[in-house]
């Protein structure tokens, strides 16, 4: 388990099914994410059962974010599309609505960056952040990520499109 004074990051467990279901189907967060279809409990259960935490084999690692003060699971953070040759991947983070705007995502992101650089030897991480998601933009900037590009009209928001900003942090 990875830990700092604010949060701990641990492996996904079967007992996380309900929290994952809420996160993956949160309509407010869907405005900030890139998925379109709701996920069933059955699909999430299969994901948990078949999940491999070997980032070098599967290109992904997902952690459950636990708030240390309460001991409650409050979200997920992951590295996906990890390229073992070039040692880079993408960060994804989701926090339960009642736990947002309390610094937990930032604390988890800092911990994940330490893990990525020190444990798996990542050279860089990147994130795609909706240009209208001010909270995420501030969090990534505070954690040392820099804006390195944009994708215009990338996410559909009803009848219009929103831009996506690319953030990146280099470790070595």
C-alpha positions as CSV (number, residue, x, y, z in Angstrom):
1,X,0.0,0.0,0.0
2,X,1.2,3.5,-0.9
3,X,0.6,6.2,1.7
4,X,1.1,9.8,2.6
5,X,-0.3,11.9,5.4
6,X,-3.7,12.4,3.6
7,X,-4.5,9.3,1.5
8,X,-3.4,5.8,0.9
9,X,-3.5,4.0,-2.5
10,X,-4.3,0.3,-2.4
11,X,-5.2,-2.5,-4.8
12,X,-8.8,-3.0,-6.1
13,X,-10.8,-5.4,-4.0
14,X,-14.2,-7.1,-4.6
15,X,-15.6,-5.0,-1.8
16,X,-15.0,-1.9,-4.0
17,X,-17.8,-2.9,-6.4
18,X,-20.4,-0.5,-5.1
19,X,-18.0,2.5,-5.1
20,X,-16.8,1.7,-8.6
21,X,-20.4,1.4,-9.7
22,X,-21.2,4.9,-8.3
23,X,-18.0,6.4,-9.8
24,X,-18.3,4.9,-13.3
25,X,-22.0,5.9,-13.5
26,X,-21.8,9.4,-11.9
27,X,-23.6,11.7,-14.4
28,X,-21.8,14.8,-13.0
29,X,-18.4,13.2,-13.6
30,X,-19.5,12.1,-17.0
31,X,-19.3,15.7,-18.1
32,X,-15.5,15.5,-17.3
33,X,-14.8,12.1,-18.6
34,X,-14.6,10.5,-22.0
35,X,-16.9,7.5,-21.6
36,X,-20.4,7.4,-22.9
37,X,-22.1,4.1,-21.8
38,X,-23.1,3.2,-18.3
39,X,-21.4,0.2,-16.8
40,X,-23.4,-2.6,-15.0
41,X,-22.4,-4.2,-11.7
42,X,-21.8,-7.4,-13.6
43,X,-19.4,-5.7,-16.0
44,X,-17.5,-4.1,-13.1
45,X,-17.5,-7.4,-11.2
46,X,-15.9,-9.1,-14.2
47,X,-13.3,-6.2,-14.4
48,X,-12.4,-6.8,-10.7
49,X,-12.2,-10.5,-11.2
50,X,-10.0,-10.3,-14.3
51,X,-7.9,-7.3,-13.3
52,X,-4.1,-7.7,-13.4
53,X,-2.1,-5.2,-11.5
54,X,1.0,-5.8,-13.7
55,X,1.4,-2.5,-15.5
56,X,4.2,-4.0,-17.7
57,X,1.9,-6.8,-18.9
58,X,-1.4,-5.0,-19.2
59,X,-0.4,-1.4,-19.6
60,X,-2.6,-0.3,-16.7
61,X,-2.6,-0.1,-13.0
62,X,-5.6,1.1,-10.9
63,X,-5.6,2.1,-7.2
64,X,-8.4,2.8,-4.8
65,X,-7.9,6.1,-3.0
66,X,-8.5,5.8,0.8
67,X,-8.9,8.9,2.9
68,X,-6.6,8.2,5.9
69,X,-8.6,10.3,8.4
70,X,-11.9,8.3,7.9
71,X,-10.6,5.0,6.4
72,X,-13.2,5.4,3.6
73,X,-12.6,4.6,0.0
74,X,-13.2,7.9,-1.9
75,X,-12.1,7.3,-5.5
76,X,-9.8,5.7,-8.0
77,X,-6.6,6.8,-9.7
78,X,-4.9,4.9,-12.5
79,X,-2.2,4.9,-15.1
80,X,-3.4,3.6,-18.4
81,X,-1.9,3.1,-21.9
82,X,1.5,2.6,-20.3
83,X,4.2,2.2,-22.9
84,X,7.0,0.1,-21.4
85,X,9.5,1.0,-24.1
86,X,9.1,4.7,-23.9
87,X,8.0,4.6,-20.2
88,X,5.0,6.9,-20.4
89,X,1.3,6.6,-19.7
90,X,-1.9,8.5,-19.0
91,X,-3.4,9.4,-15.6
92,X,-7.0,9.1,-14.8
93,X,-8.7,10.1,-11.5
94,X,-12.2,9.9,-10.2
95,X,-13.4,11.1,-6.7
96,X,-16.8,10.5,-5.2
97,X,-18.9,13.7,-5.2
98,X,-19.0,14.0,-1.4
99,X,-15.2,13.8,-1.2
100,X,-14.4,16.4,-3.9
101,X,-12.7,19.8,-3.3
102,X,-10.9,18.6,-0.2
103,X,-7.4,18.0,-1.6
104,X,-7.7,14.2,-1.7
105,X,-7.3,14.0,-5.5
106,X,-4.2,16.2,-5.3
107,X,-2.7,14.0,-2.5
108,X,-3.4,10.9,-4.5
109,X,-1.9,12.4,-7.7
110,X,1.3,13.3,-5.9
111,X,1.5,9.8,-4.5
112,X,0.9,8.2,-7.9
113,X,3.6,10.4,-9.5
114,X,6.1,9.2,-6.8
115,X,5.1,5.6,-7.5
116,X,5.4,6.1,-11.3
117,X,8.8,7.7,-11.2
118,X,10.4,5.7,-8.4
119,X,8.8,2.3,-8.6
120,X,8.0,1.6,-12.2
121,X,10.6,4.0,-13.7
122,X,8.2,6.1,-15.7
123,X,9.8,9.0,-17.7
124,X,6.5,10.9,-17.9
125,X,2.8,10.9,-17.3
126,X,0.2,12.8,-19.2
127,X,-3.5,13.6,-18.6
128,X,-6.3,14.8,-20.8
129,X,-8.4,17.4,-19.0
130,X,-11.5,19.0,-20.3
131,X,-10.8,22.7,-20.7
132,X,-13.9,23.6,-18.7
133,X,-12.9,21.5,-15.7
134,X,-11.2,24.2,-13.7
135,X,-10.8,22.0,-10.6
136,X,-8.8,19.3,-12.5
137,X,-6.8,21.9,-14.3
138,X,-5.7,23.5,-11.0
139,X,-5.0,20.1,-9.5
140,X,-2.7,19.0,-12.3
141,X,-0.9,22.3,-12.4
142,X,-0.3,22.3,-8.6
143,X,1.1,18.7,-8.9
144,X,3.7,19.9,-11.4
145,X,2.1,19.0,-14.7
146,X,2.4,21.5,-17.5
147,X,0.0,22.2,-20.3
148,X,1.6,20.9,-23.5
149,X,-1.1,21.0,-26.1
150,X,-4.8,20.9,-26.8
151,X,-7.4,19.0,-28.8
152,X,-10.0,21.4,-30.2
153,X,-13.7,20.4,-30.0
154,X,-12.8,17.0,-28.6
155,X,-15.7,16.2,-26.2
156,X,-19.3,16.6,-27.1
157,X,-21.4,18.5,-24.5
158,X,-24.9,18.2,-25.7
159,X,-25.1,20.3,-28.9
160,X,-21.6,21.8,-28.6
161,X,-18.0,20.6,-28.1
162,X,-15.4,21.3,-25.5
163,X,-11.7,21.4,-25.9
164,X,-9.3,19.1,-24.1
165,X,-6.0,20.3,-22.7
166,X,-3.0,17.9,-22.5
167,X,-1.0,18.0,-19.3
168,X,2.4,16.3,-18.8
169,X,5.0,15.9,-16.1
170,X,8.5,14.7,-16.8
171,X,10.4,12.8,-14.2
172,X,13.9,12.2,-15.5
